[in-house]
Amino acid sequence: MSIGLVTKTITAQNTFSDAIAMQKGGFSFTLSGINGDTVHLQRSVDNGVSWIDVAYYTENGWYPGNEPQDGTVWRFGVKTGGYGAGTIVGTISY
């Protein structure tokens, strides 16, 4: 599990970043290379045992977020059926 920063290049469906252990407060999520893809941002309160979709993205961009509690983990990725043709590069940092 990463602390502070996680980056992942995705070129296939059913591919996710490493989890990042968040601190309470703001964070930054960036995406580039999307080309017909759907990227899901997910949050877990049980250290990655189960994941809840927080949002999904179909466009490149910078997406600020806020984590209301310590001890959560986040990740992003492309679910089965969500990959188009891009070489997606995503980064979560706080």
CORCOR-V661508 format. One line per field, one symbol per residue. burial: b if it has 16 or more other C-alpha atoms within 10 Angstrom, else e. Layout:
burial = ???
This chain:
burial = eeeebbbbbbbbbebbbbbbbbbeeebebebbbbeebbbbbbbbeebbeebeeeeeeeebeeeeeebeeeebbbbbbbbeebbeebbbbbbbbb
